[in-house]
């Protein structure tokens, strides 16, 4: 008999709190081993995504994202209670293409509160895979604590053959609850691998092996019986960035470069009052001469201009085919355009806008 406890929701406007507590089944008891040690406490913050989706009859592969709650997801994972005492809260229920500053700020605030109040030893966030890298990178840069926060999703919705959500969720809880994870801060767990948000990106539209870290490789491996980190805990600093009180990050646009490119997209971003522009440049972050001239005009106006690349792997280095020093640009190094955008937003929000200072922040290993 399952003992599913329902508790009052205190912290979030859109949430219900449940606890997967001691089940009569020994496998899911509240104690971790024969020494009767207390299990770690994990809070699952559910935001939606395919992992919360259910198959839809409209086509063989159709489904609706964000239909099931975090509490329902936990019920689908036999044995998950052996890793932790788990509480689920519903933060949102959206496909991650609809992820926004409001949900980000809500997540950051709630996670800081959970750790400040000692409510849990780790947090798991269920999330769509499309923009998971951006949410993970945002949280890595703003959370106060370096306690484990594990984002997890799935490529296949619940109820279909080979659904990957239940195993991914099991492994996410396992990682968040592990003493090995303390001090590692924000991580992503998908398909038996553990990733650092700095390196992680979505690389395939449909495969379960989609979230990879092409420049660095995973930080670890997980299966239902073991966790193996292959990188040390390197950084225990607190985030240097604070969130703007206004509840919204400044506007930073991404402009995608292509052959036969003119200046119009960059000029539009300037006219639309973007405070920063990230170029998803060709190759090593390059653009046409016309676009380059528009970027220089923008930089002269005090807009932060970052050169990233539309190529999925590698680094964008300074002063290769473009004279960044002279033009006042920033090179994104390893950060892809979507993560370069997040960092640029946080920097502008924290008053860091000069090219040298912005470049310094991009170069930091944090
Ligand atoms: N668009 C959905 C999302 O990001 C589907 C992708 C997924 O969750 O895997 O939420």
Boltz pocket constraint, residues with backbone or C-beta under 6 A from the ligand:
constraints:
  - pocket:
      binder: B
      contacts: [[A, 48], [A, 49], [A, 50], [A, 51], [A, 65], [A, 94], [A, 95], [A, 96], [A, 97], [A, 127], [A, 128], [A, 129], [A, 130], [A, 131], [A, 153], [A, 154], [A, 155], [A, 156]]
      max_distance: 6.0
